[in-house]
Amino acid sequence: MLQDKSIFEIIAAGGFTMYVLILCSVLSLAVIIERLLYYYRRSRVQRIDLMAKIRNEYERNQIYNAVDFCCNTDTPCARVALAGLNLNGHNEQVISNAMEREITVETIKLERFTSIVATIGGTAVYIGLFGTVLGIMRAFGDISKAASGGMEVVTVGISEALICTAAGLMVAIPAVVSYNYFMRKIDNFTVDMELIASELVDLMCVKKK
């Protein structure tokens, strides 16, 4: 049935919902690639290495070196540490509050565009089912008008209608998997930011008491 058709003929057989699903697929893929690159670039310096460098410079009273290192390190942990180091000499509450605010800012950046993938993952299947229902209705409508054709006409019409469901699954599954992966990465980033904030408060404030 469909094996003899080109990809363009299959898309045309699926109706307008196929074009909606193609748009969703392109958008989802663009977000997935952008987020993967974003997380990769911000994972190149690990929290342990970053904190070791800051601790070394701080204990040598080279605060500006630690600040400069954080400025040149494009990671969420570095930006949280920078927010604290810039307030060196202030009390513990002020430093802690500044880093907490920076954690919130960085978390928002990490979550950017992920809702698009989540929405596509949650709706693509239903868009496909909607296209399938429309296709089946169209197939039976054509059969009733022709008043002939037998089972072969019915199966061809239904198989073409089911293209939309298959396409919906193909769009939804990668989107759902990617979204779950993104949420796990964001959780890891958040834990690292909270840990480095706690470690920096200990380094800058607790040891002075």
C-alpha positions in Angstrom: 0.0 0.0 0.0 2.3 2.7 1.3 5.6 1.1 0.4 5.2 2.1 -3.3 4.7 5.7 -2.4 7.2 8.5 -2.1 7.6 10.4 1.2 5.8 13.4 -0.4 2.9 11.2 -1.4 2.7 9.8 2.1 2.7 13.3 3.6 0.0 14.4 1.2 -2.1 11.3 2.1 -1.9 12.3 5.8 -3.6 15.6 5.2 -2.9 19.0 6.7 -2.1 17.6 10.2 1.0 16.1 8.7 2.3 19.6 8.0 1.5 20.6 11.6 3.5 17.6 12.8 6.4 18.4 10.5 6.5 21.9 11.9 6.4 20.5 15.5 9.2 18.1 14.6 11.4 20.9 13.2 10.8 23.1 16.2 11.4 20.3 18.6 14.6 19.3 16.9 15.9 22.9 16.9 15.2 23.3 20.6 16.8 19.9 21.4 20.0 20.7 19.5 20.2 24.2 21.0 19.7 22.9 24.6 22.2 20.1 24.2 24.9 22.5 23.0 24.0 25.0 25.8 24.3 22.4 28.5 27.5 20.9 27.0 29.2 24.3 26.9 28.3 24.9 30.6 29.5 21.6 31.8 33.1 21.8 30.7 34.3 23.0 34.1 33.1 20.8 36.9 32.0 22.2 40.3 34.8 20.4 42.2 37.5 21.9 39.9 36.0 25.4 40.1 35.7 25.3 43.9 39.3 24.1 44.2 40.6 27.0 42.1 38.5 29.5 44.1 39.6 28.1 47.4 43.2 28.1 46.4 43.1 31.8 45.3 41.0 32.8 48.3 43.3 31.3 50.8 46.2 33.1 49.1 44.3 36.3 49.5 44.1 36.6 45.7 40.4 37.5 45.5 40.7 39.3 42.2 42.2 36.2 40.6 39.3 34.1 41.8 36.9 36.8 40.5 38.7 36.9 37.1 38.6 33.1 36.9 34.8 33.1 37.4 34.3 35.9 34.9 36.1 33.8 32.3 34.3 30.6 33.1 30.9 30.4 31.4 29.1 28.0 33.7 26.1 28.4 36.1 28.3 27.5 39.1 30.9 30.1 38.2 28.2 32.8 37.9 26.8 31.9 41.3 30.4 32.0 42.8 31.0 35.3 41.2 27.9 36.8 42.8 29.3 35.8 46.2 32.9 36.8 45.5 31.8 40.3 44.4 30.4 40.8 47.9 33.5 39.7 49.8 33.6 41.5 53.1 29.8 41.6 53.6 28.0 39.5 56.1 26.9 36.0 55.5 23.2 36.8 54.9 24.0 39.3 52.2 26.4 37.0 50.4 24.0 34.1 50.7 21.0 36.1 49.4 23.0 37.3 46.3 24.0 33.7 45.4 20.4 32.5 45.9 19.2 35.1 43.5 21.8 34.2 41.0 20.8 30.5 41.3 17.2 31.5 40.4 18.5 33.5 37.4 20.7 30.7 36.1 17.9 28.1 36.6 15.6 30.2 34.5 18.2 30.3 31.7 18.6 26.5 32.0 14.9 26.0 31.6 14.6 28.3 28.6 12.7 26.7 25.7 12.2 23.3 27.5 8.5 24.0 27.8 8.3 23.9 24.0 9.6 20.4 23.9 7.3 19.4 26.7 4.3 20.8 24.9 5.2 19.1 21.6 5.8 15.8 23.4 2.4 16.0 25.1 0.3 17.1 22.1 1.9 15.5 19.0 0.2 12.2 19.6 -3.2 13.9 19.9 -2.5 15.9 16.8 -1.7 12.6 15.0 -4.9 11.0 16.3 -6.9 14.0 15.2 -5.5 13.6 11.7 -6.2 9.9 11.8 -9.9 10.5 12.7 -10.2 13.1 9.9 -8.6 10.6 7.5 -11.0 7.8 8.5 -14.0 10.0 8.2 -12.8 11.1 4.7 -12.1 7.5 3.7 -15.6 6.3 4.6 -17.1 9.4 3.0 -15.4 8.6 -0.2 -16.6 5.0 0.0 -20.2 6.0 0.6 -20.0 8.3 -2.4 -18.5 5.7 -4.7 -20.8 3.0 -3.3 -18.3 0.4 -4.4 -14.7 -0.6 -3.9 -14.9 -3.3 -1.3 -12.5 -4.0 1.5 -9.4 -3.0 -0.4 -10.6 0.6 -0.6 -11.4 0.6 3.1 -8.0 -0.7 4.1 -6.2 1.7 1.8 -8.1 4.7 3.3 -7.5 3.6 6.9 -3.8 2.9 6.3 -3.4 6.4 4.9 -5.2 7.8 7.8 -3.0 6.0 10.3 0.0 7.8 8.9 -0.9 10.7 11.1 -0.8 8.6 14.3 2.5 7.1 13.3 3.9 10.6 12.6 2.6 11.9 15.9 4.4 9.1 17.8 7.6 9.8 15.9 7.5 13.4 16.9 6.3 12.9 20.5 8.7 10.1 21.6 12.0 12.0 21.0 10.5 15.1 22.5 9.4 13.4 25.7 12.7 11.6 26.1 14.6 14.8 25.5 12.5 16.8 28.0 13.1 14.2 30.7 16.8 14.3 30.0 16.8 18.1 30.2 15.0 18.1 33.5 17.6 15.7 34.9 20.4 18.0 33.7 18.8 21.0 35.2 18.4 19.2 38.5 22.1 18.4 38.4 23.1 22.0 37.6 20.8 23.2 40.5 22.4 20.8 43.0 25.9 21.9 41.9 24.9 25.6 42.2 23.5 25.1 45.7 26.6 23.2 46.8 29.0 25.8 45.6 27.0 28.5 47.2 27.1 26.6 50.5 30.8 25.9 50.2 31.6 29.5 49.3 29.6 30.8 52.3 31.7 28.5 54.5 34.9 29.7 52.9 34.1 33.4 53.1 32.1 33.7 56.3 32.1 30.8 58.6 35.9 30.4 58.8 36.3 34.1 59.7 34.1 33.6 62.9 
